[in-house]
Amino acid sequence: MNNLKNIPSIDEMLKNERIKQLIEVYQRDFMVDVVRSATEELRRELFLKEEKIKKEKLMQAILVKVEHMVSRLAGGSLKEVINGTGVVLHTNLGRAPLGKGAIDYMVRMASSYNNLEFELEKGERGERYGHVEEVLTRLTGAEAALVVNNNAAAVLLGLNTLAREREVIVSRGQLVEIGGAFRIPEVMKLSGARLVEVGTTNKTYISDFAAAINAETALLFAAHTSNYKILGFTQEVPLEELVKLGQEKELPVMQDLGSGIFYDKDDWGLREEPAVKRCVAAGVDIVTFSGDKLLGGPQAGIIVGKKALVEAMKKNQLTRALRVDKLTIAALEGTLLEYLLGSPKKNIPVIEMLALSREELREKAERLLELLEMRTEGLSGIRQLKLVELEDMVGGGAYPTYKIPGFGVEIEFSQPGLEKAAKILRLGSPALLTRRQEDKMLLSVRTLLPGDEIKVADLIAGVVQEKGDI
Ligand SMILES: *Cc1c(COP(=O)(O)O)cnc(C)c1O
């Protein structure tokens, strides 16, 4: 308690040489505020301390806090992370890294004015949603398209536009919750539509849908069960049957696909995921999917389908609240153009990572192992480095049960221990995220971006060079 009156005042702190230096770099008001919070933090910590601490020491403690707060804020909250987990679409790590074409286009549009809502030819106000519509309709075969903030927004907008205050029929097997608290029943409620559940968790038949249709029915809805699989004795209604029923009863069918795939090359071996084009061709009236899952673009919700329905969505007031900005449009169009005209396997990182062959992965892992051995030679903190085969994942709610064979390096630390090493790597710059298997660290090479290997080797070498007192 008696330390409290020894805490330096804000004025005293501001006269400190180090603080004066910081005030030359940063704004004075900001520094005063930081000094105040650091002082308050110290005051709270000292409240219960009995032993007496010298004023000089207290000042030092405040300075340490100030430096820490300033560097944390000035460095920005978002930090680069090297993804050594082998999970390609990691929602916690920002899902898809963008390709170069998309980034260049986005940067150009970010640093200049543009025709976001202006028709250059006519010299009059234009439409924000027109920019990606043609490329989307060409890619999917749909009549019309609209892009909103994310797929959750796309589903919400679709339900609100097509079924507000009316009934939507959904199979009980598809009332899913997707990571980040997207729950079909909750979104349904928010949209103002009334959910009518049919069938059971493991089996739903087209006759269940047919029996539930009445004058209040507005929509037949199907959701892709992205992040789980019901195995065993199961039955879901084939899309074609749902479409046929919709056409007979003059009811639209909407499918929430989750992931949008435009690149379904056979040799991927990942064919059960329904591609967008296939859904459109099957006659589904509205298909929604994410821009930053298997599509490999920015966060966005993409809606494609019948023109009259998409037009109704464009006119919905909700669209104004869910609209995308110019940066998203640029990044998305840049990515989509790669599918339409370019070379997705080379220029869309997510596709590139998933399309890596076994041989390419092995070579990548061998290179990493070699770099690691070179950088850590003579350092005693590493007990063993080993090339290993491991299992990667698509992630982002796609292919929940599908493990992709991968390659990586297994690291066994002697000093520091695994926990501490992993923490040092997480707090590094850039941060490095890895996997663990028992008492060993696993580094998958599939999700390393060009240039990451050297950084990884430096970071790992840094860990065993630390004296271990972090
Ligand atoms: C991922 C997913 C969503 C949510 O998409 P966001 O773009 O993250 O909003 C909705 N439905 C399904 C089936 C999904 O897989």
The ligand as an SDF file (V2000), in Angstrom:
LIG
                    3D

 15 15  0  0  0  0  0  0  0  0999 V2000
  -18.8000  -21.1570  -44.4430 C   0  0  0  0  0  0  0  0  0  0  0  0
  -20.2280  -21.3360  -44.6250 C   0  0  0  0  0  0  0  0  0  0  0  0
  -21.1130  -20.2800  -44.3760 C   0  0  0  0  0  0  0  0  0  0  0  0
  -20.6450  -18.9390  -43.8990 C   0  0  0  0  0  0  0  0  0  0  0  0
  -19.9020  -18.2950  -44.8960 O   0  0  0  0  0  0  0  0  0  0  0  0
  -19.0880  -16.9650  -44.5600 P   0  0  0  0  0  0  0  0  0  0  0  0
  -18.5310  -16.5180  -45.8800 O   0  0  0  0  0  0  0  0  0  0  0  0
  -18.0400  -17.3530  -43.5770 O   0  0  0  0  0  0  0  0  0  0  0  0
  -20.0460  -15.9830  -44.0040 O   0  0  0  0  0  0  0  0  0  0  0  0
  -22.4600  -20.5120  -44.5780 C   0  0  0  0  0  0  0  0  0  0  0  0
  -22.9160  -21.7000  -45.0020 N   0  0  0  0  0  0  0  0  0  0  0  0
  -22.0870  -22.7450  -45.2630 C   0  0  0  0  0  0  0  0  0  0  0  0
  -22.6730  -24.0500  -45.7150 C   0  0  0  0  0  0  0  0  0  0  0  0
  -20.7110  -22.6030  -45.0750 C   0  0  0  0  0  0  0  0  0  0  0  0
  -19.8870  -23.6230  -45.3320 O   0  0  0  0  0  0  0  0  0  0  0  0
  1  2  1  0
  2  3  1  0
  2 14  2  0
  3  4  1  0
  3 10  2  0
  4  5  1  0
  5  6  1  0
  6  7  2  0
  6  8  1  0
  6  9  1  0
 10 11  1  0
 11 12  2  0
 12 13  1  0
 12 14  1  0
 14 15  1  0
M  END
$$$$
